[in-house]
Amino acid sequence: MPAEFWSSFSEPGVSFVWSLAGVLLILVVLVARFAGDTVDPARASGFRHIAYEATGIHCPNRKVVRWTVVLSLFSLSCFLAGLVLNIERIMHRNAQSTVGWLLIATCLLIAILMANLRTRACVWIYHKLLTGDYDGALQRADLLIRWLPETPIFHFMRATVLYYDGRLREAEQSFCTSIEKGQIRPGAMLPMALASLGHVLLHLARFDRATAAFEASNKIAPRYAGALNGLAEALLRQGQQPQRALLFVDNALKLRQDAPRGRNLNRHTFANMWANRAQALAMLGRRDDAAAAIETASIAGDPAFLPGLAATCWRCGLACRLMNQEEAAAKQFRKAIQLDPRGFYGVLAATALRERPALIESQGLIESQS
């Protein structure tokens, strides 16, 4: 039976059918990978205007020649050459061209590699960031940017590493570069970069610009929970309008929970939302609800992402402090330091501990005597 199958494969009619099937497969892959912008040109122009109004960052001119264009042309040339060779052999010699199929396979391999390149590269950086190896993550991001300088997600990953490392000025610049590159083909990266820039600006105490970045992110992607969470945090950091901040956080949580992958994707942001909710509730005097939110935040994060866990602990510590629970706040801050002593949130936690050490020690002494 196998011998009959393979012998039938070499018959002229069957060979042509197999070749046609291969052609269709390659075309589907190429169309999926090398298709034009999925965003309507008018909407894309609107997104660029929103980003510019919030950040002052212009969309750069498209480069005439990019490595992706060259590689795409090479891949297409391999495909066409392989197709011509196969047709010539089938029509004149009743056989297939091995070289032709190798050229078609080369085209398919290039398409598959290019389709997964960005995702695999980001995971490659993320594996270093997970454990707080900022130097290793930054080296990987810089290497990719040297080879692919026009790819916005690599600038975004570099900025994220710098942010968690506490290098805020450099992180701001990298996020701005990501926003600039992301305006060429506006997609999901643009609102993410705007919201992340907003968090950096919050820590630099540039609240108006941070709020503008969050609002721009929300205008571009109204269902992006990160933008709403950022608007809430902007209010909380200024000690303003806790009821409005609570509304923002609750809407953000609803968007995350309604999304099919909302509870598993970027779990640290989900945990931070609960921690921000605890802060808003504490400011409103709802201590029991705030304590429940802190408990949820403590178990909602990704246990493998140490910088993210430290960020959640720092925010939970702030919520405890708003309720005048200094010992509980100190416990959260110490946990953040233990998780990521070198990172930005570990340093913030250490600074928070130094603010009220005498009060914490006196409370601990009273509790031990009682």
C-alpha positions in Angstrom: 0.0 0.0 0.0 2.7 2.6 0.8 4.6 1.7 -2.4 1.4 2.3 -4.5 0.9 5.6 -2.7 4.4 6.9 -3.5 4.3 5.7 -7.0 1.0 7.5 -7.6 2.6 10.7 -6.3 4.9 10.7 -9.4 2.1 10.5 -11.9 1.8 13.8 -13.9 -1.8 14.6 -12.9 -1.3 13.8 -9.2 2.0 15.7 -9.2 0.2 18.8 -10.4 -2.4 18.4 -7.7 0.2 18.1 -5.0 2.1 21.1 -6.4 -1.1 23.2 -6.5 -1.9 22.3 -2.9 1.6 23.4 -1.9 1.3 26.6 -3.7 -2.0 27.4 -2.0 -0.4 26.6 1.4 2.5 28.9 0.8 0.2 31.7 -0.4 -1.9 31.5 2.7 1.2 31.7 4.9 2.6 34.7 2.9 -0.7 36.5 3.0 -1.1 36.0 6.7 2.4 37.2 7.4 3.1 39.9 4.8 -0.4 41.5 4.6 -0.7 45.2 4.8 -1.9 47.2 7.8 -5.0 45.7 9.4 -5.9 49.2 10.8 -8.0 51.4 8.5 -5.8 54.3 7.2 -8.2 56.9 8.6 -8.2 55.2 12.0 -4.4 54.9 11.9 -4.1 58.6 11.2 -6.4 59.3 14.2 -4.3 57.1 16.5 -1.2 58.9 15.4 -2.9 62.3 16.2 -4.0 61.1 19.6 -0.5 59.8 20.4 1.1 63.1 19.2 -1.3 65.2 21.3 -0.5 63.3 24.4 3.3 62.9 24.0 4.4 65.3 21.3 6.0 62.3 19.4 5.7 62.5 15.6 5.3 59.4 13.4 8.7 58.8 11.6 8.9 58.5 7.8 8.7 54.9 6.5 12.1 53.6 5.5 12.2 52.7 1.8 14.4 49.6 2.3 14.1 47.5 5.5 15.5 44.1 6.2 12.0 42.7 6.4 11.3 44.0 2.9 14.5 42.4 1.5 13.8 39.1 3.2 10.2 39.2 1.9 11.4 39.7 -1.6 13.9 36.9 -1.3 11.3 34.6 0.1 8.9 35.4 -2.7 11.7 34.9 -5.3 12.3 31.4 -3.8 8.7 30.6 -4.0 8.3 31.7 -7.7 11.5 30.0 -8.7 10.4 26.8 -7.1 7.0 27.0 -8.7 8.4 27.5 -12.2 10.9 24.6 -11.8 8.2 22.3 -10.6 5.8 23.3 -13.4 8.6 22.8 -16.0 9.5 19.4 -14.8 5.9 18.2 -14.5 4.9 19.5 -17.9 7.9 18.2 -19.8 9.4 15.3 -17.9 6.4 14.0 -15.9 8.4 14.4 -12.7 8.9 16.9 -9.9 11.9 19.2 -9.3 13.8 18.5 -6.0 15.4 21.9 -6.3 12.0 23.5 -6.9 10.6 22.0 -3.7 13.6 23.0 -1.7 13.1 26.6 -2.9 9.4 26.4 -1.9 10.4 24.9 1.5 12.8 27.8 2.0 10.1 30.3 1.4 7.8 28.5 3.9 10.6 28.3 6.5 11.3 32.0 6.2 7.6 32.9 6.6 7.2 30.7 9.7 10.4 32.1 11.3 9.3 35.7 10.6 5.8 35.1 12.0 7.2 33.8 15.3 10.3 36.0 15.6 8.9 38.8 17.7 7.1 36.6 20.1 10.1 34.3 20.6 12.4 37.2 21.0 10.2 38.9 23.6 10.0 35.6 25.6 13.8 35.4 25.3 14.1 38.8 27.1 11.3 38.0 29.5 13.0 34.9 30.8 15.8 37.1 32.2 13.4 39.7 33.5 11.4 37.1 35.5 14.2 36.6 38.0 15.3 40.2 38.2 18.4 39.7 36.0 18.2 43.2 34.6 21.7 43.2 33.1 21.0 40.0 31.2 17.6 41.1 30.0 19.0 44.4 28.8 21.8 42.8 26.9 19.3 40.6 25.0 17.1 43.6 24.3 20.1 45.7 23.0 21.2 42.8 20.8 17.8 42.5 19.1 17.6 46.3 18.7 21.0 46.4 17.0 19.7 43.9 14.4 16.1 45.1 14.2 16.1 48.8 15.2 12.7 49.5 13.6 10.7 46.9 15.7 8.7 48.8 18.3 8.1 45.8 20.6 11.9 45.4 21.2 12.2 49.0 22.3 9.1 48.4 24.5 10.8 45.4 26.2 14.0 47.3 26.7 12.0 50.1 28.4 10.2 47.6 30.6 13.5 46.2 31.8 14.9 49.7 32.5 11.6 50.6 34.4 11.8 47.6 36.7 15.5 48.3 37.2 14.7 51.8 38.4 16.3 53.6 35.5 13.3 55.8 34.8 14.9 58.5 32.5 16.2 55.8 30.2 12.9 53.9 30.4 11.1 57.1 29.4 13.3 57.5 26.4 12.8 53.9 25.3 9.1 54.0 25.7 9.0 57.2 23.6 11.0 55.4 20.9 8.6 52.5 21.1 5.7 54.9 20.6 7.4 56.6 17.7 8.1 53.3 15.9 4.7 52.0 16.8 2.9 54.8 15.0 4.1 53.5 11.6 1.6 50.6 11.8 -0.6 51.4 14.8 -1.7 48.3 16.6 -1.9 46.8 20.1 1.6 47.9 20.9 0.8 51.6 20.8 -1.8 51.8 23.7 0.5 49.5 25.8 3.5 51.7 25.3 1.5 54.9 26.1 0.2 53.3 29.4 3.6 52.1 30.3 5.1 55.6 29.7 2.3 56.9 31.9 3.6 54.7 34.8 7.1 56.0 34.4 5.9 59.6 34.4 3.9 58.9 37.5 7.1 58.0 39.4 8.8 61.1 38.0 5.9 63.1 39.5 4.8 64.5 36.1 1.2 63.8 36.8 -0.4 65.8 34.1 1.7 64.2 31.3 1.1 60.8 32.9 -2.7 61.3 32.9 -2.5 62.5 29.2 -0.7 59.3 28.3 -3.2 57.1 30.0 -6.1 59.0 28.4 -4.5 58.6 25.0 -4.1 54.9 25.5 -7.8 54.7 26.5 -8.9 56.6 23.5 -7.0 54.3 21.1 -8.1 51.1 22.9 -11.2 51.7 25.1 -11.2 48.1 26.2 -7.6 48.1 27.3 -7.7 47.6 31.1 -4.2 48.9 31.6 -5.2 52.4 30.6 -8.1 52.5 33.1 -5.8 51.1 35.8 -3.3 53.8 35.1 -5.9 56.6 35.4 -6.8 55.2 38.8 -3.2 55.1 39.9 -2.7 58.6 38.8 -5.4 59.8 41.1 -4.3 57.6 44.0 -0.7 58.8 43.8 -2.0 62.4 44.1 -4.4 61.5 46.9 -7.4 62.7 44.9 -10.9 61.4 44.1 -10.7 57.9 45.6 -14.3 57.2 44.5 -13.4 57.9 40.9 -10.2 55.9 41.1 -12.3 53.0 42.5 -14.6 53.3 39.5 -11.6 53.2 37.1 -10.1 50.1 38.8 -13.4 48.2 38.9 -14.0 48.9 35.2 -10.4 47.7 34.5 -11.0 44.5 36.5 -14.2 43.8 34.7 -12.5 44.2 31.3 -9.7 41.8 32.4 -12.2 39.2 33.8 -14.4 39.4 30.7 -11.5 38.8 28.3 -11.0 35.1 27.4 -7.3 35.2 28.5 -7.6 38.1 31.0 -6.9 36.1 34.1 -3.8 34.4 32.9 -2.1 37.0 30.6 0.1 39.5 32.5 -1.1 38.3 35.9 1.1 40.9 37.7 -1.0 43.7 36.2 -4.2 41.9 37.4 -2.6 41.7 40.9 -1.7 45.4 40.8 -5.2 46.3 39.9 -6.4 44.7 43.1 -3.7 46.4 45.1 -4.8 49.8 43.6 -8.4 48.9 44.5 -7.3 48.3 48.1 -5.7 51.8 48.2 -8.9 53.4 46.9 -11.0 51.5 49.4 -8.6 52.4 52.2 -8.9 56.1 51.3 -12.7 55.8 51.4 -12.5 54.3 54.9 -13.8 50.8 53.8 -11.1 48.9 55.7 -12.7 45.4 55.5 -13.1 45.7 51.8 -9.5 47.0 51.5 -8.2 44.1 53.5 -10.0 41.6 51.2 -8.6 43.3 48.1 -5.1 43.1 49.6 -5.6 39.4 50.2 -6.7 38.9 46.6 -3.8 40.9 45.2 -1.4 38.7 47.2 -2.5 35.6 45.4 -3.3 37.0 42.0 0.2 37.6 40.7 2.5 35.4 38.7 4.7 33.6 41.3 7.5 33.3 38.7 7.7 37.0 38.0 9.6 38.4 40.9 9.7 42.1 39.9 5.9 42.0 39.4 5.3 40.4 42.8 7.5 43.1 44.4 5.5 45.8 42.7 2.2 44.3 44.1 3.7 44.1 47.6 4.8 47.7 47.5 1.3 48.8 46.5 -0.3 46.6 49.1 2.0 48.2 51.7 0.8 51.6 50.7 -2.8 50.4 51.2 -1.9 49.1 54.6 -0.3 52.4 55.5 -3.4 54.3 54.4 -5.3 52.2 57.0 -2.6 53.1 59.7 -1.6 49.4 59.8 2.1 50.0 60.0 3.2 46.5 60.9 1.2 45.0 58.1 2.7 47.7 55.7 6.2 46.9 56.9 5.6 43.2 56.3 4.6 44.0 52.7 7.6 46.3 52.2 10.0 43.7 53.5 8.5 41.1 51.2 9.1 43.4 48.3 12.7 43.9 49.3 13.2 40.1 49.6 11.7 39.4 46.2 13.6 42.0 44.3 16.2 43.8 46.4 18.0 45.5 43.5 14.9 46.3 41.5 12.9 49.6 41.5 10.1 48.4 43.7 12.5 46.8 46.2 14.2 50.1 46.5 10.9 51.9 46.9 9.9 49.5 49.6 13.2 50.1 51.4 12.6 53.8 51.2 9.1 53.4 52.6 10.4 51.4 55.5 12.9 54.1 56.4 10.1 56.7 56.6 8.6 55.4 59.8 10.9 52.9 61.4 10.4 54.1 65.0 6.6 53.9 64.8 6.9 50.3 63.4 9.2 49.2 66.1 7.1 50.7 68.9 4.0 49.0 67.5 5.8 45.7 67.4 6.9 46.2 71.0 3.4 46.9 72.2 2.0 43.9 70.4 4.7 41.6 71.9 3.9 42.9 75.5 0.2 42.4 75.0 
